[in-house]
Amino acid sequence: MGRSKDIASAFNATAVITSDSAVIPVTRGLYIGATGDVTVRMEAGNSVTFKAAPVGILPIQVDMVKLTGTTATNILALY
């Protein structure tokens, strides 16, 4: 697994298009612009839903932000 232990801040960000099949490069985290549920596939391969994720940064390494189960909007992938 490509688990990063680097604690440096993000150097890039890009808008996330939620999808149940599109794989993205593993993130340093996600910025949530409008609160809601966020369903992701973690870098380790398991899928989880963060219920009522608040506006701000989720420091999680993911390779997919799923359409099904995600109600949060304005999500950015942080790299």
PDB file of N, CA, C and O in Angstrom:
ATOM      1  N   MET A   1       0.833  -1.183   0.000  1.00  0.00           N
ATOM      2  CA  MET A   1       0.000   0.000   0.000  1.00  0.00           C
ATOM      3  C   MET A   1       0.879   1.249   0.000  1.00  0.00           C
ATOM      4  O   MET A   1       2.007   1.225   0.492  1.00  0.00           O
ATOM      5  N   GLY A   2       0.356   2.324  -0.550  1.00  0.00           N
ATOM      6  CA  GLY A   2       1.114   3.557  -0.668  1.00  0.00           C
ATOM      7  C   GLY A   2       0.909   4.508   0.490  1.00  0.00           C
ATOM      8  O   GLY A   2       0.970   5.725   0.312  1.00  0.00           O
ATOM      9  N   ARG A   3       0.670   3.976   1.663  1.00  0.00           N
ATOM     10  CA  ARG A   3       0.374   4.810   2.814  1.00  0.00           C
ATOM     11  C   ARG A   3       1.498   5.803   3.078  1.00  0.00           C
ATOM     12  O   ARG A   3       2.656   5.418   3.236  1.00  0.00           O
ATOM     13  N   SER A   4       1.150   7.068   3.123  1.00  0.00           N
ATOM     14  CA  SER A   4       2.133   8.117   3.350  1.00  0.00           C
ATOM     15  C   SER A   4       2.178   8.493   4.826  1.00  0.00           C
ATOM     16  O   SER A   4       1.148   8.662   5.478  1.00  0.00           O
ATOM     17  N   LYS A   5       3.385   8.618   5.325  1.00  0.00           N
ATOM     18  CA  LYS A   5       3.573   9.107   6.693  1.00  0.00           C
ATOM     19  C   LYS A   5       4.065  10.542   6.679  1.00  0.00           C
ATOM     20  O   LYS A   5       4.376  11.114   7.724  1.00  0.00           O
ATOM     21  N   ASP A   6       4.135  11.117   5.491  1.00  0.00           N
ATOM     22  CA  ASP A   6       4.568  12.498   5.315  1.00  0.00           C
ATOM     23  C   ASP A   6       3.545  13.430   5.942  1.00  0.00           C
ATOM     24  O   ASP A   6       2.352  13.311   5.661  1.00  0.00           O
ATOM     25  N   ILE A   7       3.983  14.349   6.779  1.00  0.00           N
ATOM     26  CA  ILE A   7       3.044  15.254   7.441  1.00  0.00           C
ATOM     27  C   ILE A   7       3.050  16.654   6.840  1.00  0.00           C
ATOM     28  O   ILE A   7       2.487  17.585   7.415  1.00  0.00           O
ATOM     29  N   ALA A   8       3.687  16.799   5.684  1.00  0.00           N
ATOM     30  CA  ALA A   8       3.707  18.098   5.020  1.00  0.00           C
ATOM     31  C   ALA A   8       2.299  18.480   4.586  1.00  0.00           C
ATOM     32  O   ALA A   8       1.439  17.624   4.379  1.00  0.00           O
ATOM     33  N   SER A   9       2.084  19.781   4.455  1.00  0.00           N
ATOM     34  CA  SER A   9       0.767  20.252   4.013  1.00  0.00           C
ATOM     35  C   SER A   9       0.541  19.889   2.543  1.00  0.00           C
ATOM     36  O   SER A   9       1.470  19.495   1.838  1.00  0.00           O
ATOM     37  N   ALA A  10      -0.685  20.026   2.106  1.00  0.00           N
ATOM     38  CA  ALA A  10      -1.042  19.722   0.718  1.00  0.00           C
ATOM     39  C   ALA A  10      -0.321  20.684  -0.220  1.00  0.00           C
ATOM     40  O   ALA A  10      -0.104  21.848   0.118  1.00  0.00           O
ATOM     41  N   PHE A  11       0.048  20.189  -1.402  1.00  0.00           N
ATOM     42  CA  PHE A  11       0.719  21.018  -2.396  1.00  0.00           C
ATOM     43  C   PHE A  11      -0.158  21.261  -3.622  1.00  0.00           C
ATOM     44  O   PHE A  11       0.194  22.055  -4.495  1.00  0.00           O
ATOM     45  N   ASN A  12      -1.308  20.570  -3.684  1.00  0.00           N
ATOM     46  CA  ASN A  12      -2.210  20.729  -4.821  1.00  0.00           C
ATOM     47  C   ASN A  12      -3.624  20.348  -4.385  1.00  0.00           C
ATOM     48  O   ASN A  12      -3.812  19.634  -3.399  1.00  0.00           O
ATOM     49  N   ALA A  13      -4.600  20.829  -5.123  1.00  0.00           N
ATOM     50  CA  ALA A  13      -6.002  20.482  -4.865  1.00  0.00           C
ATOM     51  C   ALA A  13      -6.731  20.442  -6.195  1.00  0.00           C
ATOM     52  O   ALA A  13      -6.405  21.180  -7.125  1.00  0.00           O
ATOM     53  N   THR A  14      -7.713  19.576  -6.266  1.00  0.00           N
ATOM     54  CA  THR A  14      -8.528  19.484  -7.472  1.00  0.00           C
ATOM     55  C   THR A  14      -9.951  19.111  -7.080  1.00  0.00           C
ATOM     56  O   THR A  14     -10.167  18.401  -6.098  1.00  0.00           O
ATOM     57  N   ALA A  15     -10.909  19.589  -7.845  1.00  0.00           N
ATOM     58  CA  ALA A  15     -12.309  19.281  -7.566  1.00  0.00           C
ATOM     59  C   ALA A  15     -12.554  17.786  -7.736  1.00  0.00           C
ATOM     60  O   ALA A  15     -12.005  17.154  -8.638  1.00  0.00           O
ATOM     61  N   VAL A  16     -13.378  17.234  -6.863  1.00  0.00           N
ATOM     62  CA  VAL A  16     -13.724  15.818  -6.913  1.00  0.00           C
ATOM     63  C   VAL A  16     -15.061  15.655  -7.624  1.00  0.00           C
ATOM     64  O   VAL A  16     -16.037  16.335  -7.310  1.00  0.00           O
ATOM     65  N   ILE A  17     -15.086  14.744  -8.583  1.00  0.00           N
ATOM     66  CA  ILE A  17     -16.336  14.328  -9.199  1.00  0.00           C
ATOM     67  C   ILE A  17     -16.650  12.964  -8.603  1.00  0.00           C
ATOM     68  O   ILE A  17     -15.925  11.997  -8.839  1.00  0.00           O
ATOM     69  N   THR A  18     -17.723  12.886  -7.837  1.00  0.00           N
ATOM     70  CA  THR A  18     -18.057  11.626  -7.174  1.00  0.00           C
ATOM     71  C   THR A  18     -18.411  10.574  -8.215  1.00  0.00           C
ATOM     72  O   THR A  18     -19.061  10.865  -9.220  1.00  0.00           O
ATOM     73  N   SER A  19     -17.969   9.338  -7.955  1.00  0.00           N
ATOM     74  CA  SER A  19     -18.200   8.237  -8.881  1.00  0.00           C
ATOM     75  C   SER A  19     -18.071   6.925  -8.127  1.00  0.00           C
ATOM     76  O   SER A  19     -17.256   6.805  -7.212  1.00  0.00           O
ATOM     77  N   ASP A  20     -18.866   5.953  -8.506  1.00  0.00           N
ATOM     78  CA  ASP A  20     -18.771   4.624  -7.896  1.00  0.00           C
ATOM     79  C   ASP A  20     -17.742   3.743  -8.590  1.00  0.00           C
ATOM     80  O   ASP A  20     -17.556   2.589  -8.204  1.00  0.00           O
ATOM     81  N   SER A  21     -17.065   4.276  -9.617  1.00  0.00           N
ATOM     82  CA  SER A  21     -16.078   3.465 -10.332  1.00  0.00           C
ATOM     83  C   SER A  21     -14.760   4.174 -10.633  1.00  0.00           C
ATOM     84  O   SER A  21     -13.748   3.509 -10.853  1.00  0.00           O
ATOM     85  N   ALA A  22     -14.748   5.507 -10.649  1.00  0.00           N
ATOM     86  CA  ALA A  22     -13.534   6.238 -11.008  1.00  0.00           C
ATOM     87  C   ALA A  22     -12.542   6.261  -9.850  1.00  0.00           C
ATOM     88  O   ALA A  22     -12.867   6.696  -8.746  1.00  0.00           O
ATOM     89  N   VAL A  23     -11.341   5.789 -10.117  1.00  0.00           N
ATOM     90  CA  VAL A  23     -10.269   5.796  -9.129  1.00  0.00           C
ATOM     91  C   VAL A  23      -9.448   7.074  -9.323  1.00  0.00           C
ATOM     92  O   VAL A  23      -9.118   7.438 -10.452  1.00  0.00           O
ATOM     93  N   ILE A  24      -9.123   7.748  -8.226  1.00  0.00           N
ATOM     94  CA  ILE A  24      -8.310   8.962  -8.262  1.00  0.00           C
ATOM     95  C   ILE A  24      -6.974   8.667  -7.583  1.00  0.00           C
ATOM     96  O   ILE A  24      -6.862   7.687  -6.846  1.00  0.00           O
ATOM     97  N   PRO A  25      -5.955   9.504  -7.821  1.00  0.00           N
ATOM     98  CA  PRO A  25      -4.707   9.319  -7.083  1.00  0.00           C
ATOM     99  C   PRO A  25      -4.981   9.415  -5.575  1.00  0.00           C
ATOM    100  O   PRO A  25      -5.839  10.185  -5.143  1.00  0.00           O
ATOM    101  N   VAL A  26      -4.260   8.645  -4.797  1.00  0.00           N
ATOM    102  CA  VAL A  26      -4.470   8.634  -3.342  1.00  0.00           C
ATOM    103  C   VAL A  26      -4.228  10.032  -2.776  1.00  0.00           C
ATOM    104  O   VAL A  26      -3.203  10.661  -3.042  1.00  0.00           O
ATOM    105  N   THR A  27      -5.192  10.499  -1.995  1.00  0.00           N
ATOM    106  CA  THR A  27      -5.171  11.858  -1.462  1.00  0.00           C
ATOM    107  C   THR A  27      -4.409  11.959  -0.142  1.00  0.00           C
ATOM    108  O   THR A  27      -4.159  10.957   0.529  1.00  0.00           O
ATOM    109  N   ARG A  28      -4.050  13.184   0.210  1.00  0.00           N
ATOM    110  CA  ARG A  28      -3.576  13.497   1.564  1.00  0.00           C
ATOM    111  C   ARG A  28      -4.772  13.768   2.458  1.00  0.00           C
ATOM    112  O   ARG A  28      -4.707  13.589   3.674  1.00  0.00           O
ATOM    113  N   GLY A  29      -5.865  14.203   1.843  1.00  0.00           N
ATOM    114  CA  GLY A  29      -7.083  14.522   2.574  1.00  0.00           C
ATOM    115  C   GLY A  29      -8.132  15.050   1.618  1.00  0.00           C
ATOM    116  O   GLY A  29      -7.896  15.183   0.418  1.00  0.00           O
ATOM    117  N   LEU A  30      -9.287  15.348   2.171  1.00  0.00           N
ATOM    118  CA  LEU A  30     -10.377  15.940   1.408  1.00  0.00           C
ATOM    119  C   LEU A  30     -10.807  17.226   2.089  1.00  0.00           C
ATOM    120  O   LEU A  30     -10.865  17.300   3.317  1.00  0.00           O
ATOM    121  N   TYR A  31     -11.107  18.233   1.293  1.00  0.00           N
ATOM    122  CA  TYR A  31     -11.733  19.437   1.821  1.00  0.00           C
ATOM    123  C   TYR A  31     -13.220  19.315   1.505  1.00  0.00           C
ATOM    124  O   TYR A  31     -13.603  19.101   0.355  1.00  0.00           O
ATOM    125  N   ILE A  32     -14.053  19.452   2.532  1.00  0.00           N
ATOM    126  CA  ILE A  32     -15.505  19.388   2.384  1.00  0.00           C
ATOM    127  C   ILE A  32     -16.034  20.818   2.414  1.00  0.00           C
ATOM    128  O   ILE A  32     -15.886  21.520   3.415  1.00  0.00           O
ATOM    129  N   GLY A  33     -16.655  21.249   1.307  1.00  0.00           N
ATOM    130  CA  GLY A  33     -17.134  22.627   1.207  1.00  0.00           C
ATOM    131  C   GLY A  33     -18.525  22.844   1.754  1.00  0.00           C
ATOM    132  O   GLY A  33     -18.846  23.943   2.208  1.00  0.00           O
ATOM    133  N   ALA A  34     -19.361  21.815   1.721  1.00  0.00           N
ATOM    134  CA  ALA A  34     -20.719  21.899   2.265  1.00  0.00           C
ATOM    135  C   ALA A  34     -21.012  20.580   2.971  1.00  0.00           C
ATOM    136  O   ALA A  34     -20.872  19.510   2.378  1.00  0.00           O
ATOM    137  N   THR A  35     -21.413  20.653   4.215  1.00  0.00           N
ATOM    138  CA  THR A  35     -21.567  19.475   5.067  1.00  0.00           C
ATOM    139  C   THR A  35     -22.516  18.431   4.487  1.00  0.00           C
ATOM    140  O   THR A  35     -23.439  18.749   3.737  1.00  0.00           O
ATOM    141  N   GLY A  36     -22.265  17.197   4.850  1.00  0.00           N
ATOM    142  CA  GLY A  36     -23.093  16.072   4.412  1.00  0.00           C
ATOM    143  C   GLY A  36     -22.330  14.781   4.624  1.00  0.00           C
ATOM    144  O   GLY A  36     -21.229  14.782   5.174  1.00  0.00           O
ATOM    145  N   ASP A  37     -22.915  13.688   4.190  1.00  0.00           N
ATOM    146  CA  ASP A  37     -22.242  12.389   4.286  1.00  0.00           C
ATOM    147  C   ASP A  37     -21.204  12.279   3.167  1.00  0.00           C
ATOM    148  O   ASP A  37     -21.410  12.785   2.064  1.00  0.00           O
ATOM    149  N   VAL A  38     -20.083  11.612   3.467  1.00  0.00           N
ATOM    150  CA  VAL A  38     -19.038  11.379   2.479  1.00  0.00           C
ATOM    151  C   VAL A  38     -18.699   9.892   2.505  1.00  0.00           C
ATOM    152  O   VAL A  38     -18.200   9.378   3.507  1.00  0.00           O
ATOM    153  N   THR A  39     -18.973   9.207   1.399  1.00  0.00           N
ATOM    154  CA  THR A  39     -18.650   7.790   1.286  1.00  0.00           C
ATOM    155  C   THR A  39     -17.411   7.663   0.406  1.00  0.00           C
ATOM    156  O   THR A  39     -17.375   8.162  -0.719  1.00  0.00           O
ATOM    157  N   VAL A  40     -16.407   6.992   0.938  1.00  0.00           N
ATOM    158  CA  VAL A  40     -15.121   6.889   0.254  1.00  0.00           C
ATOM    159  C   VAL A  40     -14.614   5.459   0.271  1.00  0.00           C
ATOM    160  O   VAL A  40     -15.075   4.623   1.049  1.00  0.00           O
ATOM    161  N   ARG A  41     -13.644   5.194  -0.614  1.00  0.00           N
ATOM    162  CA  ARG A  41     -12.867   3.967  -0.501  1.00  0.00           C
ATOM    163  C   ARG A  41     -11.501   4.387   0.022  1.00  0.00           C
ATOM    164  O   ARG A  41     -10.769   5.135  -0.627  1.00  0.00           O
ATOM    165  N   MET A  42     -11.177   3.892   1.204  1.00  0.00           N
ATOM    166  CA  MET A  42      -9.906   4.221   1.833  1.00  0.00           C
ATOM    167  C   MET A  42      -8.766   3.604   1.026  1.00  0.00           C
ATOM    168  O   MET A  42      -8.985   2.655   0.272  1.00  0.00           O
ATOM    169  N   GLU A  43      -7.563   4.130   1.176  1.00  0.00           N
ATOM    170  CA  GLU A  43      -6.406   3.632   0.450  1.00  0.00           C
ATOM    171  C   GLU A  43      -6.190   2.145   0.701  1.00  0.00           C
ATOM    172  O   GLU A  43      -5.692   1.442  -0.178  1.00  0.00           O
ATOM    173  N   ALA A  44      -6.553   1.654   1.873  1.00  0.00           N
ATOM    174  CA  ALA A  44      -6.403   0.241   2.216  1.00  0.00           C
ATOM    175  C   ALA A  44      -7.433  -0.645   1.515  1.00  0.00           C
ATOM    176  O   ALA A  44      -7.294  -1.868   1.525  1.00  0.00           O
ATOM    177  N   GLY A  45      -8.478  -0.044   0.898  1.00  0.00           N
ATOM    178  CA  GLY A  45      -9.442  -0.811   0.127  1.00  0.00           C
ATOM    179  C   GLY A  45     -10.833  -0.911   0.713  1.00  0.00           C
ATOM    180  O   GLY A  45     -11.762  -1.302   0.006  1.00  0.00           O
ATOM    181  N   ASN A  46     -11.011  -0.574   1.975  1.00  0.00           N
ATOM    182  CA  ASN A  46     -12.345  -0.666   2.581  1.00  0.00           C
ATOM    183  C   ASN A  46     -13.147   0.612   2.330  1.00  0.00           C
ATOM    184  O   ASN A  46     -12.589   1.707   2.271  1.00  0.00           O
ATOM    185  N   SER A  47     -14.459   0.453   2.185  1.00  0.00           N
ATOM    186  CA  SER A  47     -15.349   1.597   1.979  1.00  0.00           C
ATOM    187  C   SER A  47     -16.008   1.978   3.294  1.00  0.00           C
ATOM    188  O   SER A  47     -16.445   1.118   4.059  1.00  0.00           O
ATOM    189  N   VAL A  48     -16.072   3.280   3.546  1.00  0.00           N
ATOM    190  CA  VAL A  48     -16.686   3.794   4.775  1.00  0.00           C
ATOM    191  C   VAL A  48     -17.468   5.063   4.454  1.00  0.00           C
ATOM    192  O   VAL A  48     -17.199   5.744   3.465  1.00  0.00           O
ATOM    193  N   THR A  49     -18.438   5.364   5.308  1.00  0.00           N
ATOM    194  CA  THR A  49     -19.199   6.603   5.192  1.00  0.00           C
ATOM    195  C   THR A  49     -18.943   7.455   6.423  1.00  0.00           C
ATOM    196  O   THR A  49     -19.146   7.012   7.554  1.00  0.00           O
ATOM    197  N   PHE A  50     -18.497   8.680   6.191  1.00  0.00           N
ATOM    198  CA  PHE A  50     -18.352   9.668   7.261  1.00  0.00           C
ATOM    199  C   PHE A  50     -19.670  10.423   7.314  1.00  0.00           C
ATOM    200  O   PHE A  50     -19.961  11.236   6.436  1.00  0.00           O
ATOM    201  N   LYS A  51     -20.465  10.156   8.342  1.00  0.00           N
ATOM    202  CA  LYS A  51     -21.784  10.763   8.483  1.00  0.00           C
ATOM    203  C   LYS A  51     -21.660  12.221   8.920  1.00  0.00           C
ATOM    204  O   LYS A  51     -20.898  12.549   9.829  1.00  0.00           O
ATOM    205  N   ALA A  52     -22.414  13.079   8.264  1.00  0.00           N
ATOM    206  CA  ALA A  52     -22.478  14.503   8.600  1.00  0.00           C
ATOM    207  C   ALA A  52     -21.087  15.120   8.721  1.00  0.00           C
ATOM    208  O   ALA A  52     -20.787  15.817   9.691  1.00  0.00           O
ATOM    209  N   ALA A  53     -20.242  14.855   7.725  1.00  0.00           N
ATOM    210  CA  ALA A  53     -18.892  15.435   7.726  1.00  0.00           C
ATOM    211  C   ALA A  53     -19.004  16.953   7.726  1.00  0.00           C
ATOM    212  O   ALA A  53     -19.725  17.520   6.904  1.00  0.00           O
ATOM    213  N   PRO A  54     -18.307  17.611   8.627  1.00  0.00           N
ATOM    214  CA  PRO A  54     -18.403  19.069   8.699  1.00  0.00           C
ATOM    215  C   PRO A  54     -17.589  19.742   7.602  1.00  0.00           C
ATOM    216  O   PRO A  54     -16.718  19.122   6.991  1.00  0.00           O
ATOM    217  N   VAL A  55     -17.876  21.002   7.361  1.00  0.00           N
ATOM    218  CA  VAL A  55     -17.059  21.794   6.443  1.00  0.00           C
ATOM    219  C   VAL A  55     -15.645  21.836   7.003  1.00  0.00           C
ATOM    220  O   VAL A  55     -15.443  22.087   8.191  1.00  0.00           O
ATOM    221  N   GLY A  56     -14.678  21.589   6.144  1.00  0.00           N
ATOM    222  CA  GLY A  56     -13.278  21.618   6.555  1.00  0.00           C
ATOM    223  C   GLY A  56     -12.527  20.434   5.976  1.00  0.00           C
ATOM    224  O   GLY A  56     -12.967  19.814   5.008  1.00  0.00           O
ATOM    225  N   ILE A  57     -11.403  20.131   6.574  1.00  0.00           N
ATOM    226  CA  ILE A  57     -10.511  19.107   6.048  1.00  0.00           C
ATOM    227  C   ILE A  57     -10.693  17.782   6.777  1.00  0.00           C
ATOM    228  O   ILE A  57     -10.674  17.721   8.006  1.00  0.00           O
ATOM    229  N   LEU A  58     -10.871  16.716   5.984  1.00  0.00           N
ATOM    230  CA  LEU A  58     -10.834  15.350   6.503  1.00  0.00           C
ATOM    231  C   LEU A  58      -9.449  14.805   6.151  1.00  0.00           C
ATOM    232  O   LEU A  58      -9.150  14.630   4.969  1.00  0.00           O
ATOM    233  N   PRO A  59      -8.609  14.537   7.129  1.00  0.00           N
ATOM    234  CA  PRO A  59      -7.242  14.068   6.839  1.00  0.00           C
ATOM    235  C   PRO A  59      -7.220  12.571   6.565  1.00  0.00           C
ATOM    236  O   PRO A  59      -6.727  11.790   7.379  1.00  0.00           O
ATOM    237  N   ILE A  60      -7.759  12.175   5.410  1.00  0.00           N
ATOM    238  CA  ILE A  60      -7.886  10.758   5.079  1.00  0.00           C
ATOM    239  C   ILE A  60      -7.269  10.484   3.715  1.00  0.00           C
ATOM    240  O   ILE A  60      -7.317  11.327   2.819  1.00  0.00           O
ATOM    241  N   GLN A  61      -6.691   9.301   3.568  1.00  0.00           N
ATOM    242  CA  GLN A  61      -6.105   8.881   2.302  1.00  0.00           C
ATOM    243  C   GLN A  61      -7.105   7.976   1.594  1.00  0.00           C
ATOM    244  O   GLN A  61      -7.380   6.860   2.034  1.00  0.00           O
ATOM    245  N   VAL A  62      -7.640   8.482   0.489  1.00  0.00           N
ATOM    246  CA  VAL A  62      -8.657   7.751  -0.262  1.00  0.00           C
ATOM    247  C   VAL A  62      -8.281   7.701  -1.734  1.00  0.00           C
ATOM    248  O   VAL A  62      -7.517   8.533  -2.221  1.00  0.00           O
ATOM    249  N   ASP A  63      -8.834   6.701  -2.444  1.00  0.00           N
ATOM    250  CA  ASP A  63      -8.638   6.649  -3.891  1.00  0.00           C
ATOM    251  C   ASP A  63      -9.973   6.692  -4.637  1.00  0.00           C
ATOM    252  O   ASP A  63     -10.020   6.518  -5.855  1.00  0.00           O
ATOM    253  N   MET A  64     -11.053   6.926  -3.893  1.00  0.00           N
ATOM    254  CA  MET A  64     -12.369   7.048  -4.529  1.00  0.00           C
ATOM    255  C   MET A  64     -13.312   7.792  -3.584  1.00  0.00           C
ATOM    256  O   MET A  64     -13.370   7.506  -2.388  1.00  0.00           O
ATOM    257  N   VAL A  65     -14.042   8.744  -4.139  1.00  0.00           N
ATOM    258  CA  VAL A  65     -15.142   9.389  -3.415  1.00  0.00           C
ATOM    259  C   VAL A  65     -16.395   8.944  -4.146  1.00  0.00           C
ATOM    260  O   VAL A  65     -16.626   9.320  -5.295  1.00  0.00           O
ATOM    261  N   LYS A  66     -17.192   8.147  -3.475  1.00  0.00           N
ATOM    262  CA  LYS A  66     -18.312   7.472  -4.133  1.00  0.00           C
ATOM    263  C   LYS A  66     -19.528   8.384  -4.309  1.00  0.00           C
ATOM    264  O   LYS A  66     -19.836   9.224  -3.464  1.00  0.00           O
ATOM    265  N   LEU A  67     -20.199   8.183  -5.434  1.00  0.00           N
ATOM    266  CA  LEU A  67     -21.442   8.895  -5.708  1.00  0.00           C
ATOM    267  C   LEU A  67     -22.539   8.402  -4.762  1.00  0.00           C
ATOM    268  O   LEU A  67     -23.256   9.195  -4.151  1.00  0.00           O
ATOM    269  N   THR A  68     -22.652   7.080  -4.657  1.00  0.00           N
ATOM    270  CA  THR A  68     -23.671   6.486  -3.788  1.00  0.00           C
ATOM    271  C   THR A  68     -23.306   6.731  -2.330  1.00  0.00           C
ATOM    272  O   THR A  68     -22.253   6.297  -1.864  1.00  0.00           O
ATOM    273  N   GLY A  69     -24.167   7.415  -1.628  1.00  0.00           N
ATOM    274  CA  GLY A  69     -23.951   7.670  -0.205  1.00  0.00           C
ATOM    275  C   GLY A  69     -23.321   9.011   0.116  1.00  0.00           C
ATOM    276  O   GLY A  69     -23.260   9.392   1.285  1.00  0.00           O
ATOM    277  N   THR A  70     -22.847   9.742  -0.896  1.00  0.00           N
ATOM    278  CA  THR A  70     -22.231  11.046  -0.649  1.00  0.00           C
ATOM    279  C   THR A  70     -23.252  12.150  -0.888  1.00  0.00           C
ATOM    280  O   THR A  70     -23.803  12.278  -1.981  1.00  0.00           O
ATOM    281  N   THR A  71     -23.497  12.951   0.159  1.00  0.00           N
ATOM    282  CA  THR A  71     -24.407  14.086   0.038  1.00  0.00           C
ATOM    283  C   THR A  71     -23.677  15.416   0.222  1.00  0.00           C
ATOM    284  O   THR A  71     -24.217  16.469  -0.116  1.00  0.00           O
ATOM    285  N   ALA A  72     -22.454  15.376   0.756  1.00  0.00           N
ATOM    286  CA  ALA A  72     -21.644  16.588   0.884  1.00  0.00           C
ATOM    287  C   ALA A  72     -21.309  17.086  -0.518  1.00  0.00           C
ATOM    288  O   ALA A  72     -21.276  16.309  -1.472  1.00  0.00           O
ATOM    289  N   THR A  73     -21.061  18.391  -0.632  1.00  0.00           N
ATOM    290  CA  THR A  73     -20.742  18.965  -1.940  1.00  0.00           C
ATOM    291  C   THR A  73     -19.509  19.858  -1.838  1.00  0.00           C
ATOM    292  O   THR A  73     -18.977  20.108  -0.756  1.00  0.00           O
ATOM    293  N   ASN A  74     -19.083  20.322  -2.997  1.00  0.00           N
ATOM    294  CA  ASN A  74     -17.911  21.190  -3.092  1.00  0.00           C
ATOM    295  C   ASN A  74     -16.686  20.523  -2.466  1.00  0.00           C
ATOM    296  O   ASN A  74     -15.977  21.127  -1.660  1.00  0.00           O
ATOM    297  N   ILE A  75     -16.452  19.276  -2.850  1.00  0.00           N
ATOM    298  CA  ILE A  75     -15.351  18.485  -2.293  1.00  0.00           C
ATOM    299  C   ILE A  75     -14.108  18.678  -3.152  1.00  0.00           C
ATOM    300  O   ILE A  75     -14.168  18.625  -4.380  1.00  0.00           O
ATOM    301  N   LEU A  76     -12.989  18.902  -2.487  1.00  0.00           N
ATOM    302  CA  LEU A  76     -11.690  18.993  -3.140  1.00  0.00           C
ATOM    303  C   LEU A  76     -10.802  17.870  -2.657  1.00  0.00           C
ATOM    304  O   LEU A  76     -10.786  17.558  -1.466  1.00  0.00           O
ATOM    305  N   ALA A  77     -10.059  17.258  -3.569  1.00  0.00           N
ATOM    306  CA  ALA A  77      -9.031  16.294  -3.208  1.00  0.00           C
ATOM    307  C   ALA A  77      -7.744  17.072  -2.946  1.00  0.00           C
ATOM    308  O   ALA A  77      -7.351  17.909  -3.759  1.00  0.00           O
ATOM    309  N   LEU A  78      -7.101  16.809  -1.848  1.00  0.00           N
ATOM    310  CA  LEU A  78      -5.854  17.482  -1.472  1.00  0.00           C
ATOM    311  C   LEU A  78      -4.687  16.528  -1.697  1.00  0.00           C
ATOM    312  O   LEU A  78      -4.727  15.370  -1.282  1.00  0.00           O
ATOM    313  N   TYR A  79      -3.649  17.031  -2.360  1.00  0.00           N
ATOM    314  CA  TYR A  79      -2.463  16.226  -2.680  1.00  0.00           C
ATOM    315  C   TYR A  79      -1.211  16.879  -2.153  1.00  0.00           C
ATOM    316  O   TYR A  79      -0.115  16.346  -2.328  1.00  0.00           O
TER     317      TYR A  79
END
